[in-house]
Structures are given as structure tokens and as C-alpha cells.
Amino acid sequence: VTMDEYFSMTCPHCTAFHKQAMPQVRKELIDTGKLRMVFHDFPLDQVALTASAVARYLPPERYEPFVAALLASQDRWAFARGVNSTEGLWKMAALAGLSRDAFNAAIADTALKDAILKAQDDAQKNYQVDSTPTFIFNGPHAKNLKEAGDRPYADFAALVAKAA
């Protein structure tokens, strides 16, 4: 079963999912081979769009840990009073090993940002994704099974079983 997650780096519901349900989803479903997860950027604002672009500049093996770190610390880099979100994002990117030159290139990469926004538009048209997080399940017994919102692990286990 494949689960596509549409998420925004500035979505508190996405953060809740990644903090609460995702560890068990990973342990019980992904690590056991029952579920393949694919991340899709669905930025809800310019801060999230910039964060998505920066994440895409990291090597593939650093992408998912970086996304997890951004979601886990969202209140410090994206929403803290008196904090410049771009500079907060730079600090996180530096910890992930991104150079300042690569960071600057990422935030200036309008072609990448346009591609992210086009993919977001396609998700809205093709799957009626209109909120984050939204999950689309595909397997032998389900096609484009859509669920939205922060959900407990038990919901994911049931959806994977239904699609399998």
C-alpha cells in the first residue's frame, strides 16, 4: 500500500501527526513493509513554500529527517514572536548540512517554487486536496482512498488493511 501525504511545513495539524502518530506508523507499517509513504509539499503560506524549497535542496537521505525536524520545531522557526522565519529556517538548514550558498539558492529558486505550487494545484484538481495533512491510500483493494486531518495510529492501520 502506498500512502501519499500532502503536508505544509507551517501546519500545526501536520506537526501533531508527525509527533504523535508517525512514530508508530513508521514502526508498525513502514518498517514492516506494509506501507510505502510519499511526501508531497502542500504549502499553506509563503513561509511553508520557502521551507519546502530549502528541504528539496538537501540530499535525498536528509530530506525526511529535515522535514521531521522542521515540523517538530515549527513553533521556534516559523511562529515565534520576534523571529525572522527565514533566518530561523537557515539555522535549521545549517544543522542539516546545507551551505549558506545552497540555502540562498533555494530561497531564490523561483522555478522550484513554481513547480511546488503547480504540484499543489494538481493535487487540488486531481484528488480534491484542500487541507493538510491529507492522506491518499492506494493498494490492491483501494484507489485514491482519501482521509484528511491529524489521525491516530489506529486509523492508519485500518486504512492500510482496507487498501491491502
N, C-alpha and C positions, 0 to 999 in steps of 0.2 A: 504494500500500500504506500502510496506517495501522498504526503500532506504538504501543500503549499501554504506558507504563512505570509500574509500581507501585513506588514507592520510599519509603524512610524517610530523613529528614534525619540520623539518627544511625546509619545502616547503613554499616559500612566497605566492604562489597561494592559498594554504590551509589556510594560515593566512588571506589573503584577503577575502576568502569565509566566514570564521568564524567571521570576524569583520563586514563584510558588509551584506551578505545575510542571514547568520544563525539566527540572532535575529528575523527576520521576518518569516523565515522558522519555527522556534520554535513556535512563537506566533500564526501564521495563520494555520500551518499544523500539527505540532507535538502536541501542547497543545489542539487542537481541535479534535484529534483522527483520522485525515485524513492520517497521515503519522507516521510510526514507523521507527526510524533511528538506524542503527547498525554501529558502528565504527570498522574499520579494519586497523591495522598498516600496512604501506607500506613504511618502512624506505628507504630513498634515500641515506643515508650515515651512518657511524658508530655513529655519534652524535645522529641522529634520532633513531637509533636502541637502544642506551643506554637510551634515553628518553622514548621510548616505554616500555622497560623493567621496568624502575622505575615506570611508570604510572600503570603498571599491579600489582605492589606490594601494591598499595593503596587499601583500602576497596572499593567495587563497587560503593558506593554512592559518593565517592570522585574522581572517575576516570574522568568522563566527565568535572567537573569543573577544574580539574588539567590540562587536555588536553587543555581546553579553555585558561587557564592562561598561559600555555607554548606557545601556538600559539600567544597569544596577546603580549607576551614579548619576542618573538623569537629573536629580534634584540639585546636584552640585555644579554641573557644567551647563545645563540648559535653562534652569529656572531660578537659580539663586539670585537674590537681590544684590545689585551692585557688581555682578559678574558679567563680563563680556563673553557671550556664549562662544564666539569664535576662538577666543583665547583659551577658554576652558576646554574646548574641543581640541585645540592644539596641544595642550598639556596631556590629554588622554592619548592623542595620536603619537606624541613623542614617546610615551611609555610603551606604546605598541611597536616602536622601532621605525616610525615614519620620519624621514628627514624634514626639516623646515621647508626646503625647496619643493619636495614632493607634496607636502601639505599645502603650500601656496599654489602649486599647480592644480591640486584637487579642487580647492575652493574657487579657482578661476576657470575651471573646465566647464564651459557652458554646453559643449556638445554632450558631455556625460550627464549633466543635469537635465538637458533636454531629453536624452534617452530614458532617464529615470522617470521623468514626467510623462513621456509617451507610454512607457510600460504601465504606469499608473492609470492612464486614460484607457488603455487596452483592457486592464483588469476591471475597470468600471463598466465598460461596454460588454465584455465577454462573460464576466462572472457576477456582475452587479455588486462588486465590492464597493461598499460605501462607508465603511468604518474599519477601525483597527482595534485589536487584531481580527482578521478574518482568515479562516482556515478552509481550504478546499481539499477534500479527500478524493482520491482516485484509486480504484483497485478492481479486482475481477468482478465484484458484485455492486459496485457503485461508480458512478461517473459524475464528477463535479458536485459532490455532496458538500454543501456549504454550511458552515457554522461560524458565528461571529461572537466576539466578546471573550473576556477572560473566563476560562472554564477550568473546572477542577480536573485532575488526572483521570478520574473515573469516566468522564465524558469522552476523553481521547481514547481510552481503552475500548469503550463501547463503539465509538465511530470506526476505529481501526478494525474491530471484529466484524462490524456491519459491512465494511468495504472489502474485507479479505475474501 
